[in-house]
Structures are given as structure tokens and as C-alpha cells.
Amino acid sequence: MDRYAVVGNPVAHSRSPEIHAAFARQTAQALTYERLLAPTGRFVPTIEAFFASGGAGLNVTLPFKEEAFAWVDERDEFAASAGAVNTIVKVGARFRGCNTDGLGLVRDLERRHGLVLAGACILVLGAGGAARGVLGPLLGRAPARIELMNRNAGRVATLLERFEDPRLAPADEASRAYDIVINATSAGTQGEPIPFDARLARGAFAYDMAYGVGAQAFSEWAARGGARRTVDGLGMLVEQAALAFALWRGVAPETDPVLAQLRAAQ
Ligand code: NDP
């Protein structure tokens, strides 16, 4: 059986094994998928041992996505724009680094929640790895503009320089007219409140990349600000996993039943 894993630190909380086991059952693919804990400073030896012992592919989670980007032999366009890899595909003797996070978000927004990104005004809260990973795919859907807000403004400036796109700008506190507000901060997952003016969410579709208990802070913030609807990032998690599964196995699983299964187990 082909062996896959998600590598991270910590990794015990990851729901990826549950998701990929469900995809494998649904598509009748014979594979195993495990959690792989890489000790700090031991990412490369850990994944090289995994592949040397016959591993077929890896998902990469915090804090190793940039190290994975540096390690692979080649990168897809989404990994290149994110500067991070969340999926490693073995292609003959070479390793290809892909990033399915941003497309996973776009699919969740468009297909599951019926949003039209073309022409939309989008606010992204946060300027860390998750924000960087989704900007390329979001820009690819022709929004009117994407504004960025972060506690540390220097990281917004770095992102603007990296993407050099006229539709990308620092958030203007005065504008407060967004179709979609996306939370890409880790405030909620750290049990902290969202520190920005809640009125930024007024009338918007509010999307939290966090899920589970980590999604509470943002949903409270969005409700306070008058968002028209708030959803969490579990759909994005399942969509990015489905894209990784398709890269490895050449078959695209159905995501709705797997998302329903995860919600039922929450
Ligand atoms: P990073 O550590 O790279 O970045 C964290 C970001 O959160 C920074 O912008 C940081 O701001 C901000 N932040 C942290 N604490 C606070 C706070 N108390 N108040 C305001 N801002 C804060 O993390 P990632 O970008 O990788 O992850 C962000 C979130 O996205 C996590 O919750 C993660 O679980 C989620 N995620 C979900 C995915 C999914 O599939 N649903 C996929 C990937 C990520 P500053 O720069 O000022 O420190």
C-alpha cells in the first residue's frame, strides 16, 4: 500500500488522516496516511527518512511549509507565489512542491458558499504564512481589490512588495465596505480576541480560516460588527486536502460528504 503522511510539529491535532482515509474509502484507493512528528530542527532528516522507507507523498503543516519549499526540486505556481509548500508529490526521482491552501480557500468560497470573487472587495486580516499562501489564488479570481490589515504593519508592506499588484493595498480603516472579510490571523487559535475594529465586517461575508474552538473569536467579532454571514475554515481544510489527494492519486474525491463527516465528529 502507498504510504502518505502529514508532517508538522505539533501534529497530533491534525484532522488530515481522517480526511484522507475518507477520500481513500470513497475512491477505493489502497493507501495509508499517518501523522509524522518532525522534531524542531529535524524536518529534512525526518522527511528524507520517510521517503527513503518508501513514502509516496507528504502534506506539510506548521511550522515547516517554508522549509519544504526550500527542500523540493521543483515548485508549482501556487507554491512559488506563496513561498511555501503544503504538498510534496514524488515524480520519478524528483520531488515537486505544491501549495493547495489558496485554491482550497477559493473553492470553498466559490463552490460551497456561492460567492463571486470577480469584482469583489476583500479584506484579509493577517499577513503571516496563511495570508501569503492565499493571495495568489485570490488575485487569480479577478477581485476589484484586496486590502490587508495586520497587527504588525511591516509584514503588510512585505506582502505588498512581494506581490506587486495594483489591486493589493493596506486596509483603509475609513473605507469599511467589504464584500468578504477573511481572517488569516492565528489570534483565535491562540485564545486571543481579534484586535481590529469590528465595524470592518459590516454587511460582509466573514470567512475564518481557523476552525473548531479557534473559530470562536472571529465569529464573535464578525457578529459584533454586523457581518451578514460567518463560516469557519473546515471547508478550506477539506478542499486543500482533496486537491492534494488528486495530485497524488489522479482522482478527485467528493468533498461534501467528508466535510459533513468531520462536522458530525466535531
Ligand atoms: P503565522 O504564524 O504565519 O501568522 C500568524 C498571523 O496571525 C500573523 O499575521 C500575526 O500577526 C497574526 N496574529 C497572531 N496573533 C494575533 C493576535 N493576537 N491578534 C492579531 N493578530 C495576530 O500563521 P498562519 O498564517 O500559518 O496561520 C494563520 C491561521 O490560519 C491559523 O489559525 C491557521 O490554523 C489557519 N489556517 C487554516 C488553514 C485551513 O485549511 N483552514 C490552512 C492554513 C492556515 P503579526 O504579524 O502581527 O504577529
Boltz pocket constraint, residues with backbone or C-beta under 6 A from the ligand:
constraints:
  - pocket:
      binder: B
      contacts: [[A, 62], [A, 101], [A, 125], [A, 126], [A, 127], [A, 128], [A, 129], [A, 130], [A, 131], [A, 150], [A, 151], [A, 152], [A, 155], [A, 183], [A, 184], [A, 185], [A, 186], [A, 187], [A, 189], [A, 190], [A, 192], [A, 193], [A, 194], [A, 195], [A, 208], [A, 209], [A, 210], [A, 211], [A, 214], [A, 233], [A, 234], [A, 236], [A, 237], [A, 238], [A, 240]]
      max_distance: 6.0
